[in-house]
Amino acid sequence: TKEPGAAEDKPPNAATEIKVSEDINISSTAEPVLEDFIKIVIFVINKGLYCLNIKDVIEVLEKATITFVPNTFSFVEGVMNLRGEIIPIISLRKKMGLNEDEEIKNVKIIVINYNKLIIGLKVDDVLEIIEVNPRIIQDSSKIANIGDLSFCSGIYNIDQRLIISLNLNNVLAKEK
């Protein structure tokens, strides 16, 4: 018999699951707990919250040595060596027309697979990976009259936080 409060025996690869709210699940396994849920990576750009579907993300790097390359688009930070492969690093701040004057302490590189290309996206910080019900995303076309929201595929309202889901096709479209 177990004492009250004693930890239960779990198989070594069992998911540690925390139910946060009706629409959010956090799990320690790589696969979604519920088939209807998707995992998103939440990150910060200029104090705003953004996300990408985890299926597009290869890894998140905390430190990277970026080599400047002249005569590139203004949003290209340079290139880096990722285990022998040279990949471009794009500043999402610059790509989205945001100010990059202030010093950012927790800069991260989100390495993604975009149309079979490996690309690094420089962001201010990466906060968490969560599972969400994709049906709760709100269509950004409802607020399209406020400006160009082509970079946005929708907005999640999760625990009083508005999180903009990025449309990689439009964010990474070639410079006009």
MOBEL-V276955 format. One record per run of one state. SS is the DSSP state (A for helix, B for strand, O for the rest). FROM is the first residue (numbers start at 1). LEN is the number of residues. If there is no record, write none. Layout:
BEGIN
ss->[SS | SS]
from->[FROM | FROM]
len->[LEN | LEN]
END
This chain:
BEGIN
ss->[O | B | O | B | O | B | O | B | A | B | O | B | O | B | O | B | A | O | B | O | B | O | B | A | O | B | O | A | O | B | O | B | O | A | O]
from->[1 | 17 | 22 | 24 | 28 | 37 | 46 | 48 | 54 | 57 | 62 | 67 | 68 | 76 | 83 | 85 | 92 | 96 | 108 | 115 | 117 | 124 | 125 | 134 | 137 | 138 | 139 | 140 | 147 | 152 | 159 | 161 | 167 | 168 | 172]
len->[16 | 5 | 2 | 4 | 9 | 9 | 2 | 6 | 3 | 5 | 5 | 1 | 8 | 7 | 2 | 7 | 4 | 12 | 7 | 2 | 7 | 1 | 9 | 3 | 1 | 1 | 1 | 7 | 5 | 7 | 2 | 6 | 1 | 4 | 5]
END
